[in-house]
Structure formats: C-alpha cells, structure tokens
Amino acid sequence: MTDKLPATPRALPWWKQKSLAEMNETEWESICDNCAKCCLIKLEDEEDSTVYYTDVACDLLDGTSCQCKDYANRETLVPDCLHLTPDNLDELYWMPPSCAYRLLHEGKNLPSWHHLVSGDKQSIHRMKQSVIGRFTYAAEVKEEDWEDRVVTWPLKKKM
C-alpha cells in the first residue's frame, strides 16, 4: 500500500490575499494589464446612464505600448481622465468588464491572459484584449462624430 501525502494547499496569489484598498501603490499599479480600454472615449446616455464605448482614444495614449504618454500629468492635460484609486472604486462602472480592477473588486479571478497570471506582459496583446490597432485618436475625429464611432468589442471579455 502506498501512503499518500496530504495535499498541501497552495498559497493564494498576493492579489487575492488583500483587497484593492489594502494594496500599496506598486501593487495597485501592477494590477493594470495595459489594455488601454479605459483610454477609449465613453459616452453616457443621459436618460438611462448606459455607458457606450467608442473606438476613439485619448491623444495621450501610446498606441504601441497601450500606456499613457504623460501618465504623471494626465489629469491636468486631460481633465476627464478617470484616475482610479482605492477611494473611488464606485467609478468602476465606467471600466470594461475585463478590467482587472473591476474583476478583483467584484471578487472575480483575473483572466488567463493577464500578466500576473501568465507571467507575460505581451499576452494581453496576443490575445487581442487590448486596443492596439483598434482605435483612432480623438484629435482625428470631430466630437460630433463620436456617436458614429460606438463599438462593442471593449465590452467583450475572454477569460
């Protein structure tokens, strides 16, 4: 007869061991997967508060890295920039369903393509979960034409 060792429980990954509010700045920033869907211009229906995504992006978005070109000054340069912090998690309804902050806040798992799970910061782009190649800069589209640029792909999530 072979004795089996009892199963040793695996330690939870650090992002499951604490709430978003308990994370330090480095941990908080590492949650972002650089999908840049938050950098897409969103329109809100005034009657029912439905949020619609467009394929129009902030002019500060670096289309290669999916990062802000001036992260430190973004709120000054773009007054409508939504700066997520542990203190304004109620604003997450503006974020796409695949947003790592939103997923963790809702008690859900990070997707397989998230760099903290896959160990690869490029997996999000290979899985086509970022905005790379799928947007136009705001400077190139008249504001009155934004309604014509509504898209649904940012709302689709692949786990």
Backbone as a printed PyTorch tensor [residue, N CA C, xyz], in Angstrom:
tensor([[[  0.8420,  -1.1720,   0.0000],
         [  0.0000,   0.0000,   0.0000],
         [  0.8930,   1.2430,   0.0000]],

        [[  0.5360,   2.1800,  -0.8310],
         [  1.2980,   3.4160,  -0.9380],
         [  0.6370,   4.4850,  -0.0900]],

        [[  1.4560,   5.0730,   0.7590],
         [  0.9190,   6.1650,   1.5730],
         [  0.9040,   7.4350,   0.7330]],

        [[ -0.2160,   8.1010,   0.7400],
         [ -0.3270,   9.3720,   0.0250],
         [ -0.1520,  10.5060,   1.0120]],

        [[  0.6260,  11.4700,   0.5940],
         [  0.7930,  12.6530,   1.4180],
         [ -0.4600,  13.5180,   1.2980]],

        [[ -0.8280,  14.1570,   2.3810],
         [ -1.9870,  15.0440,   2.2700],
         [ -1.6680,  16.1950,   1.3190]],

        [[ -2.6710,  16.5980,   0.6000],
         [ -2.4880,  17.7090,  -0.3360],
         [ -2.1470,  18.9770,   0.4350]],

        [[ -1.1270,  19.6390,  -0.0280],
         [ -0.7290,  20.8970,   0.5930],
         [ -1.4520,  22.0280,  -0.1250]],

        [[ -2.1780,  22.8210,   0.6270],
         [ -2.8740,  23.9180,  -0.0540],
         [ -1.8700,  24.9220,  -0.6180]],

        [[ -2.1290,  25.3680,  -1.8170],
         [ -1.2640,  26.3690,  -2.4370],
         [ -1.5980,  27.7380,  -1.8600]],

        [[ -0.5740,  28.5050,  -1.7010],
         [ -0.7910,  29.8730,  -1.2300],
         [ -1.5150,  30.6650,  -2.3150]],

        [[ -2.4230,  31.4830,  -1.9010],
         [ -3.1240,  32.3400,  -2.8500],
         [ -2.1590,  33.3820,  -3.4060]],

        [[ -2.3420,  33.7670,  -4.6630],
         [ -1.5080,  34.8410,  -5.1990],
         [ -1.7490,  36.1170,  -4.3880]],

        [[ -0.7710,  36.9960,  -4.3630],
         [ -0.8530,  38.1640,  -3.4900],
         [ -2.0810,  39.0180,  -3.7560]],

        [[ -2.5460,  39.0980,  -5.0080],
         [ -3.6910,  39.9540,  -5.3280],
         [ -5.0080,  39.3720,  -4.8170]],

        [[ -4.9790,  38.1080,  -4.3660],
         [ -6.1700,  37.5150,  -3.7480],
         [ -6.0820,  37.5360,  -2.2280]],

        [[ -4.9390,  37.9320,  -1.7160],
         [ -4.7340,  37.9370,  -0.2680],
         [ -5.1290,  39.2590,   0.3730]],

        [[ -5.4030,  40.2610,  -0.4330],
         [ -5.7750,  41.5670,   0.1180],
         [ -6.7680,  42.2440,  -0.8060]],

        [[ -7.4800,  43.1720,  -0.2600],
         [ -8.4290,  43.9360,  -1.0730],
         [ -7.6680,  45.0090,  -1.8490]],

        [[ -8.3210,  45.5760,  -2.8360],
         [ -7.7070,  46.6670,  -3.5920],
         [ -7.3380,  47.8230,  -2.6700]],

        [[ -8.1730,  48.0890,  -1.6950],
         [ -7.9240,  49.1950,  -0.7630],
         [ -6.6960,  48.9540,   0.1090]],

        [[ -6.3200,  47.6940,   0.2910],
         [ -5.1600,  47.3550,   1.1220],
         [ -3.8400,  47.3610,   0.3490]],

        [[ -3.9010,  47.5000,  -0.9560],
         [ -2.6860,  47.4330,  -1.7750],
         [ -1.8670,  48.7100,  -1.6690]],

        [[ -0.5430,  48.5340,  -1.7090],
         [  0.3230,  49.7130,  -1.7690],
         [  0.3460,  50.2160,  -3.2140]],

        [[  1.0070,  51.3260,  -3.4560],
         [  0.9860,  51.9380,  -4.7840],
         [  1.5790,  51.0250,  -5.8580]],

        [[  2.6580,  50.3450,  -5.5420],
         [  3.2890,  49.4390,  -6.5110],
         [  2.3550,  48.2870,  -6.8580]],

        [[  1.7470,  47.6910,  -5.8460],
         [  0.8000,  46.5990,  -6.0880],
         [ -0.3810,  47.1010,  -6.9150]],

        [[ -0.9190,  48.2530,  -6.5290],
         [ -2.0660,  48.8300,  -7.2270],
         [ -1.7470,  49.0240,  -8.7110]],

        [[ -0.6340,  49.6390,  -8.9990],
         [ -0.2650,  49.9100, -10.3910],
         [ -0.0290,  48.6200, -11.1760]],

        [[  0.4570,  47.5760, -10.5080],
         [  0.7360,  46.3200, -11.2120],
         [ -0.5350,  45.5710, -11.5960]],

        [[ -1.6660,  45.9460, -11.0210],
         [ -2.9310,  45.2980, -11.3730],
         [ -3.3360,  45.6560, -12.8030]],

        [[ -3.0030,  46.8540, -13.2350],
         [ -3.3710,  47.2890, -14.5840],
         [ -2.7060,  46.3830, -15.6210]],

        [[ -3.5070,  45.8930, -16.5700],
         [ -2.9650,  44.9930, -17.5960],
         [ -2.5730,  45.7260, -18.8800]],

        [[ -2.7170,  47.0440, -18.8950],
         [ -2.3890,  47.8550, -20.0730],
         [ -3.2220,  47.5060, -21.3010]],

        [[ -4.4950,  47.2230, -21.0780],
         [ -5.3880,  47.0070, -22.2160],
         [ -5.7120,  48.3330, -22.8930]],

        [[ -5.7070,  49.4190, -22.1010],
         [ -5.9940,  50.7880, -22.5460],
         [ -7.4530,  51.0000, -22.9440]],

        [[ -8.3260,  50.0830, -22.5990],
         [ -9.7510,  50.3000, -22.8770],
         [-10.2840,  51.4840, -22.0830]],

        [[ -9.6630,  51.7560, -20.9520],
         [-10.0740,  52.9170, -20.1560],
         [ -9.7340,  54.2190, -20.8680]],

        [[ -8.8310,  54.1690, -21.8350],
         [ -8.4240,  55.3630, -22.5800],
         [ -9.3310,  55.6450, -23.7720]],

        [[-10.2680,  54.7460, -24.0250],
         [-11.2380,  54.9900, -25.0890],
         [-12.2860,  55.9720, -24.5840]],

        [[-12.7450,  56.8340, -25.4510],
         [-13.7760,  57.7870, -25.0600],
         [-15.0940,  57.0440, -24.9140]],

        [[-15.7470,  57.3320, -23.8040],
         [-17.0170,  56.7020, -23.4990],
         [-18.1100,  57.7650, -23.4880]],

        [[-19.2820,  57.3650, -23.9250],
         [-20.4380,  58.2560, -23.9440],
         [-21.4800,  57.6830, -22.9940]],

        [[-22.1390,  58.5480, -22.2550],
         [-23.1580,  58.0880, -21.3160],
         [-24.5220,  58.6080, -21.7490]],

        [[-25.4800,  57.6910, -21.8480],
         [-26.8520,  58.0630, -22.1710],
         [-27.4270,  58.8190, -20.9790]],

        [[-27.8630,  60.0350, -21.1990],
         [-28.3680,  60.8640, -20.1060],
         [-29.6680,  60.3330, -19.5170]],

        [[-30.4320,  59.5690, -20.2950],
         [-31.7170,  59.0680, -19.8100],
         [-31.5740,  57.8450, -18.9170]],

        [[-30.7370,  56.8900, -19.3260],
         [-30.6540,  55.6490, -18.5380],
         [-29.2520,  55.3490, -18.0080]],

        [[-28.3160,  56.2650, -18.2010],
         [-26.9330,  56.1480, -17.7070],
         [-26.1350,  55.0040, -18.3260]],

        [[-26.6100,  54.4450, -19.4320],
         [-25.8530,  53.4100, -20.1240],
         [-24.5570,  54.0110, -20.6590]],

        [[-23.4660,  53.2800, -20.4900],
         [-22.1590,  53.7300, -20.9650],
         [-21.8580,  53.0340, -22.2910]],

        [[-21.5030,  53.8190, -23.2850],
         [-21.1540,  53.3020, -24.6030],
         [-19.6840,  53.6040, -24.8750]],

        [[-18.9870,  52.6070, -25.3830],
         [-17.5790,  52.7750, -25.7460],
         [-17.4780,  53.1790, -27.2080]],

        [[-16.4860,  54.0120, -27.4860],
         [-16.1740,  54.3470, -28.8710],
         [-14.7880,  53.7770, -29.1890]],

        [[-14.4350,  53.8160, -30.4480],
         [-13.0730,  53.4150, -30.8280],
         [-12.1820,  54.6470, -30.9670]],

        [[-12.5750,  55.7130, -30.2810],
         [-11.8120,  56.9630, -30.2560],
         [-11.0430,  57.0040, -28.9420]],

        [[ -9.7360,  57.1910, -29.0380],
         [ -8.8880,  57.1470, -27.8400],
         [ -8.3160,  58.5150, -27.5020]],

        [[ -7.9710,  58.6420, -26.2570],
         [ -7.2820,  59.8280, -25.7530],
         [ -5.9970,  60.0420, -26.5590]],

        [[ -5.6990,  61.2930, -26.8240],
         [ -4.4980,  61.6130, -27.6030],
         [ -3.2040,  61.3030, -26.8590]],

        [[ -3.2750,  61.0920, -25.5500],
         [ -2.0730,  60.7470, -24.7770],
         [ -1.7480,  59.2530, -24.8210]],

        [[ -2.6100,  58.4630, -25.4320],
         [ -2.3770,  57.0180, -25.4870],
         [ -1.2510,  56.6860, -26.4610]],

        [[ -0.2860,  55.9150, -25.9950],
         [  0.7700,  55.3890, -26.8590],
         [  0.2070,  54.1190, -27.4920]],

        [[ -0.0030,  54.1580, -28.7850],
         [ -0.6470,  53.0530, -29.4830],
         [  0.1740,  51.7920, -29.5940]],

        [[  1.4290,  51.8330, -29.2340],
         [  2.2870,  50.6490, -29.2730],
         [  2.3420,  49.9520, -27.9260]],

        [[  2.4720,  50.7280, -26.8670],
         [  2.6070,  50.1410, -25.5230],
         [  1.2920,  50.0730, -24.7630]],

        [[  0.2800,  50.7850, -25.2500],
         [ -1.0040,  50.9080, -24.5430],
         [ -0.8180,  51.5530, -23.1720]],

        [[  0.0980,  52.4900, -23.0990],
         [  0.3230,  53.2470, -21.8720],
         [  0.1970,  54.7300, -22.1840]],

        [[ -0.0190,  55.5020, -21.1390],
         [ -0.1530,  56.9430, -21.2880],
         [  1.2140,  57.5630, -21.5830]],

        [[  1.2350,  58.4930, -22.5350],
         [  2.4830,  59.1740, -22.8920],
         [  2.9430,  60.1410, -21.8060]],

        [[  2.0090,  60.5770, -20.9540],
         [  2.3590,  61.5050, -19.8730],
         [  1.5330,  61.1560, -18.6350]],

        [[  1.7820,  59.9690, -18.1170],
         [  0.9950,  59.4220, -17.0050],
         [  0.9720,  60.3630, -15.7990]],

        [[  2.0970,  60.9610, -15.4730],
         [  2.1880,  61.8120, -14.2860],
         [  1.3160,  63.0610, -14.3930]],

        [[  1.1140,  63.5510, -15.6030],
         [  0.3600,  64.7980, -15.7950],
         [ -0.9800,  64.5980, -16.4910]],

        [[ -1.4160,  63.3700, -16.6250],
         [ -2.5990,  63.0780, -17.4300],
         [ -3.8600,  63.7910, -16.9540]],

        [[ -4.0370,  63.9080, -15.6580],
         [ -5.2590,  64.5350, -15.1500],
         [ -5.2770,  66.0370, -15.4180]],

        [[ -4.1190,  66.6470, -15.4800],
         [ -4.0290,  68.0700, -15.8080],
         [ -4.2600,  68.2700, -17.3000]],

        [[ -3.6440,  67.4210, -18.1040],
         [ -3.7420,  67.5420, -19.5580],
         [ -5.0950,  67.0900, -20.0970]],

        [[ -5.6990,  66.1090, -19.4260],
         [ -6.9950,  65.5650, -19.8430],
         [ -7.9140,  65.5730, -18.6150]],

        [[ -8.6300,  66.6610, -18.3940],
         [ -9.4510,  66.7840, -17.1840],
         [-10.4790,  65.6640, -16.9920]],

        [[-10.9250,  65.0310, -18.0800],
         [-11.8930,  63.9360, -17.9680],
         [-11.2440,  62.5860, -17.6950]],

        [[ -9.9300,  62.5390, -17.5940],
         [ -9.2370,  61.2720, -17.3430],
         [ -9.7090,  60.6970, -16.0100]],

        [[-10.1200,  59.4450, -16.0420],
         [-10.5730,  58.7760, -14.8260],
         [ -9.3700,  58.1460, -14.1410]],

        [[ -8.9770,  58.7080, -13.0340],
         [ -7.8400,  58.2070, -12.2640],
         [ -8.3820,  57.3120, -11.1620]],

        [[ -8.2840,  56.0200, -11.3670],
         [ -8.7780,  55.0680, -10.3700],
         [ -7.8620,  55.0240,  -9.1630]],

        [[ -8.4730,  55.0140,  -8.0070],
         [ -7.7510,  54.8590,  -6.7450],
         [ -8.6080,  53.9810,  -5.8440]],

        [[ -8.0490,  53.4900,  -4.7560],
         [ -8.8840,  52.7240,  -3.8210],
         [-10.0510,  53.5500,  -3.2710]],

        [[ -9.9480,  54.8650,  -3.3520],
         [-11.0020,  55.7350,  -2.8160],
         [-12.1580,  55.9880,  -3.7740]],

        [[-12.0050,  55.6460,  -5.0450],
         [-13.1090,  55.9040,  -5.9770],
         [-13.5260,  54.6530,  -6.7470]],

        [[-13.5150,  53.5230,  -6.0870],
         [-13.8700,  52.2680,  -6.7450],
         [-15.3160,  52.2410,  -7.2220]],

        [[-16.1410,  53.1640,  -6.7160],
         [-17.5130,  53.2360,  -7.1990],
         [-17.5700,  53.7120,  -8.6490]],

        [[-16.4770,  54.2380,  -9.1660],
         [-16.4040,  54.6790, -10.5610],
         [-16.1150,  53.5170, -11.5140]],

        [[-15.9810,  52.3170, -10.9980],
         [-15.6080,  51.1780, -11.8380],
         [-16.6550,  50.8350, -12.8930]],

        [[-17.8720,  51.3210, -12.7380],
         [-18.8800,  51.0300, -13.7540],
         [-18.4720,  51.6060, -15.1180]],

        [[-17.5750,  52.5780, -15.1210],
         [-17.0620,  53.1390, -16.3630],
         [-16.0330,  52.2170, -17.0190]],

        [[-15.5080,  51.2900, -16.2510],
         [-14.4480,  50.4240, -16.7510],
         [-15.0510,  49.2110, -17.4610]],

        [[-14.3360,  48.6450, -18.4170],
         [-14.8640,  47.4810, -19.1390],
         [-14.9500,  46.2570, -18.2300]],

        [[-15.8010,  45.2980, -18.5690],
         [-15.9510,  44.0940, -17.7430],
         [-14.6570,  43.3060, -17.5670]],

        [[-13.7080,  43.4650, -18.4770],
         [-12.4320,  42.7480, -18.3890],
         [-11.3930,  43.4840, -17.5530]],

        [[-11.7100,  44.6800, -17.0720],
         [-10.7560,  45.4680, -16.2870],
         [-10.3570,  44.7060, -15.0260]],

        [[ -9.0640,  44.5690, -14.8110],
         [ -8.5670,  43.8050, -13.6610],
         [ -9.0210,  44.4170, -12.3390]],

        [[ -9.0510,  45.7300, -12.2510],
         [ -9.5260,  46.3770, -11.0210],
         [-10.9860,  46.0180, -10.7720]],

        [[-11.7750,  46.0840, -11.8210],
         [-13.2020,  45.7660, -11.6940],
         [-13.3940,  44.2970, -11.3230]],

        [[-12.6700,  43.4130, -11.9910],
         [-12.7890,  41.9830, -11.6960],
         [-12.4560,  41.6940, -10.2370]],

        [[-11.3440,  42.2150,  -9.7540],
         [-10.9480,  41.9650,  -8.3660],
         [-11.9360,  42.5920,  -7.3900]],

        [[-12.4110,  43.7880,  -7.6920],
         [-13.3960,  44.4570,  -6.8350],
         [-14.6810,  43.6320,  -6.7380]],

        [[-15.0270,  42.9410,  -7.8290],
         [-16.2290,  42.1080,  -7.8660],
         [-15.9730,  40.6930,  -7.3580]],

        [[-14.7560,  40.4200,  -6.8650],
         [-14.4360,  39.1050,  -6.3230],
         [-14.1890,  38.0430,  -7.3800]],

        [[-13.8790,  38.4550,  -8.5950],
         [-13.6580,  37.5170,  -9.6990],
         [-12.1660,  37.2970,  -9.9170]],

        [[-11.8520,  36.2510, -10.6790],
         [-10.4610,  35.9220, -10.9990],
         [ -9.9440,  36.7870, -12.1460]],

        [[ -8.6430,  36.9630, -12.1640],
         [ -8.0130,  37.6120, -13.3070],
         [ -8.0120,  36.6320, -14.4740]],

        [[ -8.1500,  37.1150, -15.7030],
         [ -8.1660,  36.2260, -16.8640],
         [ -6.7950,  35.6070, -17.1290]],

        [[ -6.7960,  34.5440, -17.8970],
         [ -5.5570,  33.8050, -18.1780],
         [ -4.5220,  34.6620, -18.8940]],

        [[ -4.9510,  35.6470, -19.6610],
         [ -4.0160,  36.4960, -20.4020],
         [ -3.4610,  37.6550, -19.5790]],

        [[ -3.9280,  37.8280, -18.3550],
         [ -3.4090,  38.9080, -17.5090],
         [ -1.9670,  38.5860, -17.1390]],

        [[ -1.0840,  39.5780, -17.1810],
         [  0.3480,  39.3410, -16.9530],
         [  0.6600,  38.7660, -15.5720]],

        [[ -0.1540,  39.0430, -14.5720],
         [  0.0990,  38.4560, -13.2520],
         [ -0.1970,  36.9560, -13.2420]],

        [[ -1.0610,  36.5130, -14.1390],
         [ -1.3910,  35.0840, -14.2540],
         [ -0.4620,  34.4040, -15.2520]],

        [[ -0.2850,  35.0250, -16.4180],
         [  0.5000,  34.4020, -17.4910],
         [  2.0060,  34.5900, -17.3210]],

        [[  2.4020,  35.6220, -16.5770],
         [  3.8230,  35.9260, -16.4450],
         [  4.3960,  36.6430, -17.6530]],

        [[  3.5160,  37.1060, -18.5530],
         [  3.9640,  37.7160, -19.8000],
         [  3.1320,  38.9650, -20.0930]],

        [[  3.7550,  40.1220, -20.0760],
         [  3.0250,  41.3780, -20.3110],
         [  2.5090,  41.5110, -21.7430]],

        [[  2.9790,  40.6990, -22.6520],
         [  2.5190,  40.7700, -24.0410],
         [  1.3230,  39.8600, -24.3160]],

        [[  0.9920,  38.9680, -23.3930],
         [ -0.0980,  38.0170, -23.6560],
         [ -1.4260,  38.7250, -23.8960]],

        [[ -1.6610,  39.8460, -23.2420],
         [ -2.9090,  40.5910, -23.4600],
         [ -3.0270,  41.0500, -24.9080]],

        [[ -1.9200,  41.4300, -25.5070],
         [ -1.9370,  41.9060, -26.8860],
         [ -2.0700,  40.7350, -27.8630]],

        [[ -1.3840,  39.6360, -27.5740],
         [ -1.5020,  38.4520, -28.4360],
         [ -2.9240,  37.9050, -28.4400]],

        [[ -3.6060,  38.0110, -27.2990],
         [ -4.9830,  37.5170, -27.1910],
         [ -5.9940,  38.5600, -27.6720]],

        [[ -5.4960,  39.6610, -28.2180],
         [ -6.3280,  40.7370, -28.7640],
         [ -7.3150,  41.2910, -27.7370]],

        [[ -6.8190,  41.4660, -26.5200],
         [ -7.6280,  42.0290, -25.4470],
         [ -7.2830,  43.4900, -25.1650]],

        [[ -6.3790,  44.0530, -25.9500],
         [ -6.0120,  45.4620, -25.7900],
         [ -6.5470,  46.2550, -26.9860]],

        [[ -6.3110,  47.5480, -26.9670],
         [ -6.8100,  48.4190, -28.0360],
         [ -5.8440,  48.5380, -29.2150]],

        [[ -4.6940,  47.8970, -29.1440],
         [ -3.6940,  48.0170, -30.2160],
         [ -4.3270,  47.7300, -31.5840]],

        [[ -4.1610,  48.6930, -32.4930],
         [ -4.6620,  48.5450, -33.8540],
         [ -6.1660,  48.6810, -34.0050]],

        [[ -6.8620,  49.1330, -32.9440],
         [ -8.3260,  49.1480, -32.9870],
         [ -8.9270,  50.5120, -32.6690]],

        [[ -8.1430,  51.5680, -32.7170],
         [ -8.6690,  52.8750, -32.3220],
         [ -8.1480,  53.9780, -33.2290]],

        [[ -8.7990,  55.1280, -33.1020],
         [ -8.3950,  56.3660, -33.7600],
         [ -8.2290,  57.4100, -32.6680]],

        [[ -7.2570,  58.2860, -32.8100],
         [ -7.0470,  59.3310, -31.8040],
         [ -8.1520,  60.3860, -31.8680]],

        [[ -8.4890,  60.9370, -30.7060],
         [ -9.5440,  61.9490, -30.5960],
         [ -9.2790,  63.1510, -31.4940]],

        [[ -8.0340,  63.5310, -31.6520],
         [ -7.6960,  64.6860, -32.4920],
         [ -8.0820,  64.4680, -33.9530]],

        [[ -8.2940,  63.2080, -34.3300],
         [ -8.6120,  62.8800, -35.7180],
         [-10.1120,  62.7670, -35.9870]],

        [[-10.9270,  62.8830, -34.9250],
         [-12.3740,  62.6990, -35.0690],
         [-13.0920,  63.8820, -34.4210]],

        [[-13.9960,  64.4950, -35.1510],
         [-14.7790,  65.5900, -34.5780],
         [-15.6650,  65.0420, -33.4640]],

        [[-15.7950,  65.8160, -32.4060],
         [-16.5900,  65.3670, -31.2630],
         [-18.0260,  65.0250, -31.6670]],

        [[-18.5880,  65.7630, -32.5950],
         [-19.9680,  65.4620, -33.0110],
         [-20.0680,  64.1290, -33.7550]],

        [[-18.9400,  63.5590, -34.1560],
         [-18.9420,  62.2630, -34.8420],
         [-18.6870,  61.0840, -33.9020]],

        [[-18.4380,  61.3450, -32.6330],
         [-18.1350,  60.2660, -31.6970],
         [-19.2660,  59.2440, -31.6100]],

        [[-20.5080,  59.6980, -31.6720],
         [-21.6320,  58.7510, -31.5930],
         [-21.5870,  57.7410, -32.7340]],

        [[-21.0310,  58.1370, -33.8600],
         [-20.9120,  57.2260, -35.0030],
         [-19.7860,  56.2140, -34.8090]],

        [[-19.0090,  56.3570, -33.7560],
         [-17.8440,  55.5050, -33.5120],
         [-18.0750,  54.5300, -32.3610]],

        [[-19.3350,  54.3470, -31.9430],
         [-19.6410,  53.4230, -30.8440],
         [-19.3160,  51.9970, -31.2820]],

        [[-18.6370,  51.2610, -30.3940],
         [-18.2350,  49.8740, -30.6580],
         [-18.5670,  49.0090, -29.4400]],

        [[-18.6720,  47.7120, -29.6630],
         [-18.9720,  46.7960, -28.5510],
         [-17.7820,  45.9330, -28.1530]],

        [[-16.7370,  45.8760, -28.9810],
         [-15.6260,  44.9660, -28.6670],
         [-14.9660,  45.2290, -27.3180]],

        [[-14.9100,  46.4480, -26.7940],
         [-14.2800,  46.6070, -25.4750],
         [-15.0720,  45.9430, -24.3450]],

        [[-16.3360,  45.6520, -24.6000],
         [-17.1870,  45.0600, -23.5660],
         [-17.1200,  43.5410, -23.5520]],

        [[-16.5110,  42.9700, -24.5690],
         [-16.3970,  41.5120, -24.6230],
         [-15.1930,  41.0890, -23.7990]],

        [[-15.3880,  40.0590, -23.0010],
         [-14.2480,  39.5930, -22.2120],
         [-14.0120,  38.1180, -22.4740]],

        [[-12.7750,  37.8100, -22.6550],
         [-12.3340,  36.4380, -22.8890],
         [-11.5130,  36.0560, -21.6760]],

        [[-11.9150,  35.0600, -20.9870],
         [-11.2110,  34.6670, -19.7650],
         [-10.1980,  33.5870, -20.0980]]])
